[in-house]
Amino acid sequence: MQKTKLIIILAIVLIFFFIVNLDTKGYLLSSDTVNYEELDLLIDEIGSQSELSREEVIREAIDFYFQSKALSEEAAKRGFEVSDQELQDYAEQMIETVKQFGPEMLGPGFEAFLAEKNLTIEEFFYRNYQGNRLRQQMLIQKLHQDIFQEQTNDRQDFEHLEETIEAIIDSYKQKHRFEMKKVQKHYHTD
């Protein structure tokens, strides 16, 4: 009897670890919820472009990260997709624009950030391209356009667009509040 209970408990534990990705830093999070490598890069980017304290930068990055996740998830729910070709074209367009106007167009300190990370403009965009950040940005743009179109058709003003976006973000953050707390603890900002 005890052997059967032990086998059942062991099976449940094994199933749990197969379903949930065990992050290398010891946090149990769904792999599609938090990507710490992506978040670390975002923290570095924001930190290089602002004069905020390290703690404020981390809070801004976490907030931005979860806002982006919320909006791109909503865009996917609405059926929006970004093809690989669209993504490639967008990355190339961004690279050309930055080359034309200089990396500082992406914010003060961005050129220093690239130098610190030993990245070229192309490497930066393709790294983001591979990390799905550009795809996420494009999905968010499509969502904004869709919501704006809905609002325009209903003759609502721009304020309602912002309210709709905030409601999407708030709902997502509420749903993922425990993951957010774990991320904040990970970066010691709780």
C-alpha positions as CSV (number, residue, x, y, z in Angstrom):
1,M,0.0,0.0,0.0
2,Q,2.7,2.5,1.0
3,K,4.7,1.5,-2.1
4,T,1.7,2.3,-4.3
5,K,1.3,5.7,-2.7
6,L,5.0,6.4,-3.1
7,I,4.9,5.5,-6.8
8,I,1.8,7.7,-7.3
9,I,3.5,10.6,-5.6
10,L,6.7,10.1,-7.6
11,A,4.7,9.9,-10.8
12,I,2.9,13.2,-9.9
13,V,6.2,14.9,-9.2
14,L,7.7,13.7,-12.4
15,I,4.7,14.8,-14.4
16,F,4.8,18.2,-12.7
17,F,8.5,18.7,-13.7
18,F,7.8,17.7,-17.3
19,I,4.9,20.2,-17.5
20,V,6.7,23.1,-15.8
21,N,10.0,24.3,-17.0
22,L,12.6,24.4,-14.1
23,D,14.5,27.7,-14.7
24,T,18.2,27.5,-14.2
25,K,18.0,30.0,-11.3
26,G,15.7,27.8,-9.3
27,Y,12.4,29.4,-10.2
28,L,9.5,27.3,-11.3
29,L,7.9,29.2,-14.2
30,S,6.2,28.3,-17.4
31,S,8.8,28.7,-20.1
32,D,6.5,30.9,-22.2
33,T,5.8,33.3,-19.3
34,V,9.3,34.6,-18.3
35,N,12.5,34.6,-20.3
36,Y,15.2,35.9,-18.0
37,E,17.8,36.3,-20.7
38,E,15.4,38.5,-22.7
39,L,14.5,40.4,-19.5
40,D,18.2,40.9,-18.6
41,L,18.8,42.3,-22.1
42,L,15.9,44.7,-21.7
43,I,17.2,45.8,-18.3
44,D,20.6,46.6,-19.9
45,E,18.9,48.5,-22.8
46,I,16.7,50.6,-20.5
47,G,19.6,51.2,-18.1
48,S,21.9,52.4,-20.9
49,Q,19.3,54.9,-22.1
50,S,18.2,56.4,-18.8
51,E,19.5,58.0,-15.7
52,L,17.2,56.0,-13.4
53,S,18.6,54.0,-10.5
54,R,19.3,50.3,-11.1
55,E,16.2,49.4,-9.0
56,E,14.0,51.8,-11.0
57,V,15.4,50.4,-14.3
58,I,14.6,46.9,-13.2
59,R,11.0,47.8,-12.3
60,E,10.5,49.7,-15.6
61,A,11.9,46.7,-17.5
62,I,9.7,44.2,-15.6
63,D,6.6,46.4,-16.2
64,F,7.4,46.8,-19.9
65,Y,8.1,43.1,-20.3
66,F,4.7,42.1,-18.9
67,Q,2.9,44.8,-20.8
68,S,4.4,43.5,-24.0
69,K,3.5,40.0,-23.1
70,A,-0.1,41.1,-22.3
71,L,-0.6,43.0,-25.6
72,S,1.0,40.4,-27.8
73,E,-1.0,37.6,-26.2
74,E,-4.2,39.7,-26.8
75,A,-3.1,40.2,-30.4
76,A,-2.7,36.5,-30.9
77,K,-6.1,35.8,-29.3
78,R,-7.6,38.2,-31.9
79,G,-6.0,36.1,-34.6
80,F,-3.1,38.4,-35.6
81,E,0.1,36.8,-36.8
82,V,3.4,38.0,-38.1
83,S,4.9,36.0,-40.9
84,D,8.7,35.4,-41.1
85,Q,8.8,37.5,-44.2
86,E,7.1,40.4,-42.5
87,L,9.5,40.1,-39.6
88,Q,12.5,40.0,-41.9
89,D,11.3,43.1,-43.8
90,Y,10.6,45.0,-40.6
91,A,14.1,44.1,-39.2
92,E,15.8,45.3,-42.4
93,Q,13.7,48.5,-42.4
94,M,14.7,49.2,-38.8
95,I,18.4,48.5,-39.5
96,E,18.3,50.9,-42.5
97,T,16.6,53.6,-40.5
98,V,19.1,53.3,-37.7
99,K,22.0,53.4,-40.1
100,Q,20.6,56.5,-41.7
101,F,19.9,58.4,-38.6
102,G,22.4,56.8,-36.2
103,P,21.9,54.5,-33.2
104,E,21.2,57.4,-30.9
105,M,17.8,57.7,-32.5
106,L,16.9,54.7,-30.3
107,G,17.7,56.6,-27.2
108,P,20.6,58.4,-25.5
109,G,23.3,55.9,-24.6
110,F,22.2,53.3,-27.1
111,E,25.4,53.5,-29.0
112,A,27.3,52.9,-25.8
113,F,25.0,50.0,-25.0
114,L,25.9,48.4,-28.4
115,A,29.6,48.9,-27.7
116,E,29.3,47.5,-24.2
117,K,27.6,44.4,-25.6
118,N,29.9,44.3,-28.6
119,L,27.0,44.3,-31.0
120,T,26.5,45.8,-34.4
121,I,23.1,47.3,-35.3
122,E,22.4,44.2,-37.4
123,E,23.4,41.8,-34.6
124,F,21.1,43.7,-32.2
125,F,18.1,43.5,-34.4
126,Y,18.6,40.0,-35.5
127,R,19.2,39.0,-31.8
128,N,15.8,40.6,-31.0
129,Y,14.4,39.0,-34.2
130,Q,15.4,35.6,-33.0
131,G,14.2,36.4,-29.4
132,N,10.8,37.3,-30.8
133,R,10.9,40.8,-29.5
134,L,10.4,42.3,-33.0
135,R,7.5,39.8,-33.6
136,Q,6.0,40.9,-30.3
137,Q,6.3,44.6,-31.3
138,M,4.7,43.9,-34.6
139,L,1.8,42.0,-33.0
140,I,1.3,44.9,-30.6
141,Q,1.2,47.4,-33.5
142,K,-1.4,45.3,-35.2
143,L,-3.4,45.2,-32.0
144,H,-3.2,49.0,-31.6
145,Q,-4.4,49.4,-35.2
146,D,-7.3,47.0,-34.7
147,I,-8.4,48.7,-31.4
148,F,-8.0,52.1,-33.0
149,Q,-10.1,51.0,-36.0
150,E,-12.8,49.7,-33.7
151,Q,-12.8,52.9,-31.7
152,T,-12.9,55.0,-34.9
153,N,-15.8,52.9,-36.3
154,D,-17.7,53.4,-33.1
155,R,-16.7,57.1,-33.1
156,Q,-15.0,56.9,-29.8
157,D,-12.1,59.1,-28.9
158,F,-8.4,58.3,-28.4
159,E,-8.9,58.1,-24.6
160,H,-11.0,55.0,-25.0
161,L,-8.1,53.4,-26.9
162,E,-5.8,54.0,-24.0
163,E,-8.5,52.6,-21.6
164,T,-8.8,49.5,-23.7
165,I,-5.1,48.9,-23.7
166,E,-4.8,49.5,-20.0
167,A,-7.7,47.0,-19.3
168,I,-5.9,44.3,-21.4
169,I,-2.6,45.0,-19.5
170,D,-4.3,45.0,-16.1
171,S,-6.1,41.8,-16.8
172,Y,-2.9,40.1,-17.8
173,K,-1.0,41.4,-14.8
174,Q,-3.7,40.1,-12.5
175,K,-3.6,36.7,-14.1
176,H,0.2,36.6,-13.9
177,R,0.7,38.3,-10.6
178,F,2.5,35.4,-9.0
179,E,5.0,35.2,-11.9
180,M,5.5,38.9,-11.6
181,K,6.2,38.6,-7.9
182,K,8.7,35.8,-8.6
183,V,10.5,38.0,-11.2
184,Q,10.6,40.9,-8.7
185,K,12.1,38.6,-6.1
186,H,14.6,37.3,-8.6
187,Y,15.8,40.9,-9.2
188,H,15.3,41.9,-5.5
189,T,12.8,44.6,-6.2
190,D,9.9,43.2,-4.2
